């Protein structure tokens, strides 16, 4: 059984539904997503800004209520749980946020930030809590004397370590990491990526790793899903995605990444135009207006994610499994 | 605080210099100094010279500098969202520089503006010219910024992290556009970035900056094939994924960038450097030509 199973999850946000205005439409932030996450693996989720990847990450934890669909964690459907049950469930599922400057309460001491979860879940208090927090701080590469300090005294990388310690406090199994290294400089970014990998091995964690950086995702993930306009267009083991991508969007995305090697020559596939608005996504395949390989069927019929036997899923009329090539 | 501390480099005509460094290392202040846009007070250029076509622009008066700024030396900024004025149409904003520097009338200015929008490949420029910035996407706003910067056909363009705020597919579009326009107009480019991938693809020469100083400078190929400064080596090793061989663990540089108010004695990198020895704490290494056309500021290069 998979640790997490996401079935046909949708999240629509209403547009223009202010107090006095009528509802004008919906932003289809997440529009029918299916995937599973196995225990101990890292599933990377890649997409450009506005594709719905953060919304999906938060929906999985029920920090955002989905419009439709099922989220099964450890055999339990999260959407049928009561608020009390969901709170207990959150001990198992934690999140690390992108912005280490905005995600730590500036008026709380580091020890209280990291230890808050322990108190809420009644896991430890007093001296026991303090010991546990110090153990966590050491685990993420911080020192005991950081316990009584405030977030503003720390650099971006150190703050991200505090965020990680906070997530680990309740001994979770599953962590959603939403762009955890995007705001960090490369030299510090490498420290945090290494830390996440070490912790995964030591504590047998499962990660759902959201990022727009294909190089980071390649490094850390066992499998990778590519998201475009609220849908997963391709999902496969990491080596397969980077060696043998099928979907034109995935290929364009990969070819757009600048390679730090001046001798490297490659065909760059430059996409025309911008990502369309999710309020009014294109008919058929949502990628068709920018796709250089589009055929007649593409603006009429929506392609489905179809899998080959080795677990490579592609949602494309032209390059999907059993199709041309 | 010395944000930029004794930085020297030159850019040949039609060439691209990539200036690389992490946040707070002084790359942007270097650029603003060249444009003479460092707010004063509190900022001050305390020494050095900036020679543009052999003339020291630090000695120019305000009026003479205004003739160069935006006309011969132009700049694009990182944030396309905040560097456009939200209450003017983009035509208005591009037209301002054209009108000021070229003294064209209203009609000609508008025509020239539309021509610039076409140059940066904005679809349907005749109607887009009357749009306000909020009506455009991030990539289009950056195109507008480029149109504005190029409207007077500058000989030097300073691009400060021009694609950092953009998605990779849009970044590829913009970099391609800059390259194409650079060839067409024969201008020089100072490309400021933290992304070594972007530098590898765009630049002829690279300067690596650390805590306000240039620590290594050479041809782009040499930086990647034979980096000499331990910081450059560390930066390259800490890159994950593509191109580089897949490693189990990334080789991170230990520690953090020091505060410019509290720099270590001697070499600024020594606290984080695997090669640091006694001499490194005593005196700051000079930028010297270690190999032909390969400058490095380190006692133990290579």
Boltz contact constraints between the chains, C-beta under 6 A:
constraints:
  - contact:
      token1: [A, 48]
      token2: [B, 167]
      max_distance: 6.0
  - contact:
      token1: [A, 49]
      token2: [B, 167]
      max_distance: 6.0
  - contact:
      token1: [A, 155]
      token2: [B, 256]
      max_distance: 6.0
  - contact:
      token1: [A, 185]
      token2: [B, 22]
      max_distance: 6.0
  - contact:
      token1: [A, 185]
      token2: [B, 23]
      max_distance: 6.0
  - contact:
      token1: [A, 186]
      token2: [B, 238]
      max_distance: 6.0
  - contact:
      token1: [A, 187]
      token2: [B, 238]
      max_distance: 6.0
  - contact:
      token1: [A, 187]
      token2: [B, 253]
      max_distance: 6.0
  - contact:
      token1: [A, 190]
      token2: [B, 238]
      max_distance: 6.0
  - contact:
      token1: [A, 190]
      token2: [B, 250]
      max_distance: 6.0
  - contact:
      token1: [A, 190]
      token2: [B, 252]
      max_distance: 6.0
  - contact:
      token1: [A, 191]
      token2: [B, 252]
      max_distance: 6.0
  - contact:
      token1: [A, 193]
      token2: [B, 250]
      max_distance: 6.0
  - contact:
      token1: [A, 194]
      token2: [B, 249]
      max_distance: 6.0
  - contact:
      token1: [A, 194]
      token2: [B, 250]
      max_distance: 6.0
  - contact:
      token1: [A, 194]
      token2: [B, 252]
      max_distance: 6.0
  - contact:
      token1: [A, 215]
      token2: [B, 240]
      max_distance: 6.0
  - contact:
      token1: [A, 215]
      token2: [B, 241]
      max_distance: 6.0
  - contact:
      token1: [A, 215]
      token2: [B, 242]
      max_distance: 6.0
  - contact:
      token1: [A, 216]
      token2: [B, 240]
      max_distance: 6.0
  - contact:
      token1: [A, 218]
      token2: [B, 241]
      max_distance: 6.0
  - contact:
      token1: [A, 219]
      token2: [B, 240]
      max_distance: 6.0
  - contact:
      token1: [A, 219]
      token2: [B, 241]
      max_distance: 6.0
  - contact:
      token1: [A, 252]
      token2: [B, 169]
      max_distance: 6.0
  - contact:
      token1: [A, 256]
      token2: [B, 168]
      max_distance: 6.0
  - contact:
      token1: [A, 256]
      token2: [B, 169]
      max_distance: 6.0
  - contact:
      token1: [A, 256]
      token2: [B, 172]
      max_distance: 6.0
  - contact:
      token1: [A, 257]
      token2: [B, 168]
      max_distance: 6.0
  - contact:
      token1: [A, 258]
      token2: [B, 197]
      max_distance: 6.0
  - contact:
      token1: [A, 258]
      token2: [B, 198]
      max_distance: 6.0
  - contact:
      token1: [A, 258]
      token2: [B, 201]
      max_distance: 6.0
  - contact:
      token1: [A, 259]
      token2: [B, 197]
      max_distance: 6.0
  - contact:
      token1: [A, 259]
      token2: [B, 243]
      max_distance: 6.0
  - contact:
      token1: [A, 260]
      token2: [B, 196]
      max_distance: 6.0
  - contact:
      token1: [A, 260]
      token2: [B, 197]
      max_distance: 6.0
  - contact:
      token1: [A, 260]
      token2: [B, 200]
      max_distance: 6.0
  - contact:
      token1: [A, 260]
      token2: [B, 239]
      max_distance: 6.0
  - contact:
      token1: [A, 260]
      token2: [B, 243]
      max_distance: 6.0
  - contact:
      token1: [A, 261]
      token2: [B, 200]
      max_distance: 6.0
  - contact:
      token1: [A, 261]
      token2: [B, 224]
      max_distance: 6.0
  - contact:
      token1: [A, 261]
      token2: [B, 243]
      max_distance: 6.0
  - contact:
      token1: [A, 262]
      token2: [B, 200]
      max_distance: 6.0
  - contact:
      token1: [A, 262]
      token2: [B, 220]
      max_distance: 6.0
  - contact:
      token1: [A, 262]
      token2: [B, 221]
      max_distance: 6.0
  - contact:
      token1: [A, 262]
      token2: [B, 224]
      max_distance: 6.0
  - contact:
      token1: [A, 270]
      token2: [B, 172]
      max_distance: 6.0
  - contact:
      token1: [A, 270]
      token2: [B, 173]
      max_distance: 6.0
  - contact:
      token1: [A, 270]
      token2: [B, 176]
      max_distance: 6.0
  - contact:
      token1: [A, 271]
      token2: [B, 169]
      max_distance: 6.0
  - contact:
      token1: [A, 274]
      token2: [B, 137]
      max_distance: 6.0
  - contact:
      token1: [A, 274]
      token2: [B, 139]
      max_distance: 6.0
